[in-house]
Amino acid sequence: MARPSGSDAGVTGPRVRAAAERLFARHGYAAVSMRQIAAEVGIGAGALYHYTPDKQALLRDMMRSHLDDLLSAWAQADPGGEAVARLDAFARFHIRFHLDRPDAVFIAYMELRSLEPETFAEIEALRKQYEAVPEAILLDGLQSGVMQVTDVKLGSMALIAMLTGVNTWYRDGGRLDRAAVEDVYARMALGMVGVQTVAV
């Protein structure tokens, strides 16, 4: 099928996904139509199908991209080594990465319910890869005797929930800047597993 005159898949495609992300975050996936997405981009509704087969594909692609980026970014940020340093780094990384992408984070958590079963399984597998990171760190800390963890899986899920919760309240220009929030939450993450730190 020919591409509409004057359009460019390399430019319009990302604009379509960015528009869909904004609208899904603002109104919810179910409430947004393909016509609304097209209007946000400034193209005809019919032309939208040159860039995506349907709305479900858009949701899948943005969730997949978000999780791929998350896993790749952590692979670069992971300091390796002993568990305490890795947990500190993970807490700071998680907050930094997620605060930079509020719409993507909101959609990644709130719109899982909107995924079709096959797509849900794909996205859930990626989520579990990321959730395995703090779980492995806590297990290492427990086995090496530097952390106290009653239930490693439950502890890792509680940690992720605490760190992701920053997105619900943090606003730039508030009482604490991002670096200060990272410091506080990193200390709390370590404190959750019995690692004592000294506030700077």
C-alpha positions as semicolon CSV with decimal commas, in nm:
position;residue;x (nm);y (nm);z (nm)
1;M;0,000;0,000;0,000
2;A;0,142;0,341;-0,097
3;R;0,233;0,582;0,177
4;P;0,040;0,911;0,180
5;S;0,210;1,189;-0,016
6;G;0,441;1,402;0,194
7;S;0,454;1,156;0,486
8;D;0,763;0,986;0,616
9;A;0,743;0,663;0,817
10;G;1,063;0,756;0,999
11;V;0,903;1,075;1,128
12;T;0,530;1,012;1,135
13;G;0,555;0,662;1,285
14;P;0,719;0,785;1,608
15;R;0,475;1,078;1,617
16;V;0,184;0,835;1,600
17;R;0,319;0,636;1,894
18;A;0,397;0,951;2,095
19;A;0,044;1,084;2,033
20;A;-0,110;0,751;2,132
21;E;0,099;0,745;2,449
22;R;-0,017;1,093;2,550
23;L;-0,381;1,012;2,483
24;F;-0,374;0,670;2,651
25;A;-0,213;0,822;2,961
26;R;-0,459;1,111;2,970
27;H;-0,786;0,935;2,887
28;G;-0,722;0,561;2,912
29;Y;-0,676;0,313;2,631
30;A;-1,043;0,214;2,605
31;A;-1,161;0,574;2,569
32;V;-0,923;0,668;2,284
33;S;-1,014;0,604;1,921
34;M;-0,786;0,569;1,621
35;R;-0,953;0,881;1,482
36;Q;-0,846;1,078;1,790
37;I;-0,489;0,955;1,753
38;A;-0,485;1,057;1,386
39;A;-0,620;1,400;1,474
40;E;-0,351;1,445;1,742
41;V;-0,083;1,370;1,483
42;G;-0,249;1,581;1,216
43;I;-0,313;1,310;0,957
44;G;-0,627;1,152;0,820
45;A;-0,775;0,855;1,003
46;G;-0,718;0,631;0,702
47;A;-0,353;0,731;0,678
48;L;-0,296;0,612;1,036
49;Y;-0,311;0,251;0,919
50;H;0,004;0,301;0,715
51;Y;0,191;0,320;1,049
52;T;0,009;0,066;1,266
53;P;-0,238;-0,214;1,197
54;D;-0,462;-0,126;1,491
55;K;-0,483;0,029;1,837
56;Q;-0,383;-0,293;2,014
57;A;-0,060;-0,303;1,812
58;L;0,016;0,052;1,924
59;L;-0,031;-0,043;2,289
60;R;0,180;-0,354;2,249
61;D;0,459;-0,167;2,072
62;M;0,480;0,111;2,330
63;M;0,480;-0,134;2,622
64;R;0,737;-0,356;2,451
65;S;0,959;-0,058;2,372
66;H;0,934;0,072;2,729
67;L;1,036;-0,260;2,881
68;D;1,311;-0,323;2,626
69;D;1,454;0,021;2,704
70;L;1,425;-0,045;3,078
71;L;1,611;-0,374;3,061
72;S;1,877;-0,233;2,830
73;A;1,930;0,074;3,049
74;W;1,969;-0,136;3,363
75;A;2,221;-0,360;3,186
76;Q;2,428;-0,046;3,128
77;A;2,377;0,093;3,480
78;D;2,430;-0,228;3,677
79;P;2,757;-0,186;3,869
80;G;2,788;-0,558;3,937
81;G;2,972;-0,671;4,246
82;E;2,828;-0,702;4,594
83;A;2,460;-0,684;4,680
84;V;2,454;-0,363;4,884
85;A;2,609;-0,152;4,608
86;R;2,382;-0,312;4,348
87;L;2,067;-0,249;4,552
88;D;2,166;0,114;4,604
89;A;2,228;0,149;4,229
90;F;1,903;-0,028;4,140
91;A;1,692;0,200;4,361
92;R;1,847;0,512;4,212
93;F;1,823;0,377;3,858
94;H;1,458;0,278;3,891
95;I;1,354;0,621;4,017
96;R;1,559;0,808;3,757
97;F;1,439;0,599;3,464
98;H;1,072;0,610;3,562
99;L;1,054;0,979;3,649
100;D;1,177;1,058;3,298
101;R;0,887;0,861;3,143
102;P;0,569;0,925;3,344
103;D;0,322;0,849;3,064
104;A;0,497;0,528;2,961
105;V;0,513;0,412;3,324
106;F;0,144;0,488;3,383
107;I;0,045;0,293;3,073
108;A;0,279;0,003;3,151
109;Y;0,104;-0,054;3,484
110;M;-0,254;0,062;3,426
111;E;-0,319;-0,076;3,080
112;L;-0,201;-0,434;3,127
113;R;-0,572;-0,512;3,158
114;S;-0,624;-0,387;2,801
115;L;-0,382;-0,630;2,640
116;E;-0,509;-0,931;2,449
117;P;-0,400;-1,264;2,606
118;E;-0,112;-1,340;2,369
119;T;0,024;-0,988;2,397
120;F;-0,020;-0,990;2,774
121;A;0,196;-1,303;2,797
122;E;0,471;-1,136;2,592
123;I;0,470;-0,818;2,801
124;E;0,442;-1,007;3,129
125;A;0,750;-1,211;3,039
126;L;0,950;-0,890;2,998
127;R;0,815;-0,751;3,324
128;K;0,924;-1,068;3,502
129;Q;1,275;-1,029;3,360
130;Y;1,298;-0,690;3,526
131;E;1,136;-0,805;3,850
132;A;1,399;-1,080;3,866
133;V;1,671;-0,815;3,904
134;P;1,594;-0,699;4,260
135;E;1,498;-1,054;4,351
136;A;1,846;-1,175;4,254
137;I;2,008;-0,885;4,441
138;L;1,814;-0,961;4,761
139;L;1,889;-1,333;4,732
140;D;2,258;-1,257;4,695
141;G;2,247;-1,023;4,994
142;L;2,066;-1,284;5,203
143;Q;2,306;-1,563;5,110
144;S;2,612;-1,347;5,173
145;G;2,477;-1,242;5,513
146;V;2,464;-0,868;5,445
147;M;2,084;-0,845;5,417
148;Q;1,790;-0,970;5,621
149;V;1,501;-1,083;5,402
150;T;1,207;-1,292;5,522
151;D;1,071;-1,357;5,173
152;V;1,290;-1,265;4,875
153;K;1,014;-1,255;4,613
154;L;0,777;-1,056;4,834
155;G;1,059;-0,823;4,934
156;S;1,152;-0,754;4,572
157;M;0,791;-0,680;4,478
158;A;0,755;-0,445;4,777
159;L;1,075;-0,269;4,671
160;I;0,954;-0,215;4,315
161;A;0,616;-0,091;4,438
162;M;0,783;0,158;4,672
163;L;1,019;0,291;4,406
164;T;0,754;0,315;4,134
165;G;0,528;0,501;4,375
166;V;0,752;0,807;4,341
167;N;0,587;0,872;4,005
168;T;0,251;0,930;4,173
169;W;0,365;1,228;4,378
170;Y;0,695;1,370;4,256
171;R;0,691;1,699;4,065
172;D;0,996;1,892;3,948
173;G;1,036;2,216;4,141
174;G;0,904;2,072;4,466
175;R;1,069;2,059;4,809
176;L;1,316;1,788;4,706
177;D;1,501;1,760;4,379
178;R;1,549;1,427;4,204
179;A;1,892;1,363;4,350
180;A;1,760;1,411;4,703
181;V;1,467;1,176;4,636
182;E;1,707;0,914;4,503
183;D;1,919;0,945;4,817
184;V;1,622;0,905;5,052
185;Y;1,472;0,612;4,864
186;A;1,805;0,434;4,824
187;R;1,852;0,452;5,202
188;M;1,498;0,326;5,257
189;A;1,553;0,039;5,012
190;L;1,865;-0,065;5,203
191;G;1,689;-0,017;5,536
192;M;1,410;-0,253;5,426
193;V;1,663;-0,536;5,419
194;G;1,850;-0,444;5,736
195;V;2,139;-0,248;5,586
196;Q;2,215;0,054;5,801
197;T;2,325;0,369;5,622
198;V;2,429;0,713;5,738
199;A;2,244;1,012;5,594
200;V;2,474;1,261;5,427
